[in-house]
Amino acid sequence: SASLFQQIEEAQPDAIFHLSALWRNDPDSRKVNLGIGAYRDDDGKPWVLPVVRKAETIIYNDPNLNHEYLSITGMPEFREAAARLILGADNPAIGEKRIVAVQTISGTGAVHTAAAFLSRFYRKDVPVLISNPTWINHKLIFKGVGIDIVEYPYWNPHTKGLEIDGMLKALEDAKPGSIVLLHACAHNPTGVDPTQEQWKQIADVCEAKTHFPFFDCAYQGFASGDLDRDAWAVRYFVERGFETLVAQSFSKNFGLYCQRTGCLTVVLNNASVAKKVESQMAIIQRSEISNPPAHGARIVNIVLHDPELYNEWVQNLKTMSSRIQEMRQRLYNKLIELKTPGTWNHIVDQIGMFSFTGLKGKQVQVLKEKYHVYLTDNGRISMAGLSSKNVDYFAKAVDDVVRTV
Ligand code: PLP
């Protein structure tokens, strides 16, 4: 019989998770998954950080831990540590109690909570400005809370780098007070970040136009291997006196993908509103998830509070970021050796999990059908999917499609 939901249209599956499913079902032994942004070791296997294993052992052996609810805004020590990590331990905003930190369902939850907060408590007459392209979920999330979306240019297909002039002009032309969504480091999907000089220009326009900067930080420490360097842009904006929101994910830098560990930090310019903001965040959180999950937050909390484990974590981060950088170099070297038409220096210049190769949709299709290599139609590859075992195979496949498709 007819359903009340008969009229529903079937939505497209999520492009990236769909790609992984296609890869999983492909019986060919040469298959390569360059879709999903999750770290893999040189054998193509997921990697549990050794420091995470240690923290888990501590949790497991702690007789005082139980499975009671956390408070609505999450574990206090974790939230403090997360805010110190992104803002810098000696940031005056922390000392002056001008921050509010809420534990969230990973980076996605942090972005969503921020969007929900802005939709209720920020002006209603301005859009959010997002980069073209950006992480696909940014659009879904802001659409979901009813905030208008306007894109600013970001990727220049000719230079395969940042379209800084177009970006600055779009920020300049936008309605004053617009929300500007910025990737703190390792821009997804392009792997292209502004230089420090360009960040200064971006801050200048935001200041002149009274825009509200909102940072999404999913790759701190994972991008360059240096936690402070990857937090530079956020700290710079805070130092310049902007109020801001920072969404933090611990999925990549702790390898805690399924533990949904994140934090949303609000930096305010006076302490008197902090309590009010926190109380409203609690209302949002209560209605949506009631309170956040504990396991991942416990792991991060233990590591961030123990100097020895912290140092070990920094080493683990280096292991991941250097392997990715090595893959960039090897892919580049092989393409040069093969004399693949085009320029390829962007492969080594880009940073973080992803590289925007410049490959076209048709070439991506042939990579999939002929070579069993899976990547998104926009030509983005997850560097973590490459290894010493498949990088040459991939380079040869790229060489072929660039010449023939
Ligand atoms: N923001 C960006 C730009 C990302 O690339 C990601 C992960 O791919 C996230 C946020 C959040 O991911 P998660 O919710 O898994 O922490």
Residues whose N, C-alpha, C, O or C-beta is under 5 A from the ligand:
A	BS01	PLP	G37 I105 S106 G107 T108 G109 W135 N188 D216 A218 S249 S251 Y257
